């Protein structure tokens, strides 16, 4: 992340920060997080706040700067994000991307404009979600590229499976990398994700530059 460079920030649409910075992006299928799983994830956050003495603080405010002491805010964010990704790794929903043909549609779409609009470091396609490390090139916006990926692959997957309806949850999770330590951590996270989720060869697709 270059704090001096031009960028845009949006609270409504993801990705939240637009800049030619290396970004960790997660896309998930529309049925990857059932209501009961999301509710359990939210309940765990409330329990964490109660255990730390913040009974009246709602989880929507807890990750905002100033609502918690900074060290607790970082702990809360870490717990919150880890819980979300652990829930994804439990492979809820139809897991369309377990089908190698569906996974290949996504991989081909990600690779199509590599070294043109953006530079990929690596990505992993899990049964119901994808993690990507990507850096946009100048004059290209990550928000627009994410929309393009989701629209195109959604149409192609529906065509392949002879079905209709939404394939993806429309808002991806994004995190702009701040330093080399985060870069190395997320590289390892992507590499190790299939093993930690208990997947076998053929149940995921890992690409590394």
ABEGO torsion letter per residue (X at the ends): XBAABBBBBBAABOBABBBBBBBBBBBBBAAABBAAAAAAAAAAAAAAAAAAGBAABBAAAAABBGABBAAAAAAAAAAAAAAAAAAAAAGBEAGAAABAAAAAAAAAAAAAABGAABBBABBBBBAABBBBBBBBBBGBBAAAAAAAAAAAAAAAAAAAAGBBEBABBABBBBBBBABAAAAAAAAAAAAAAAAAAGBBBGABBBBBX
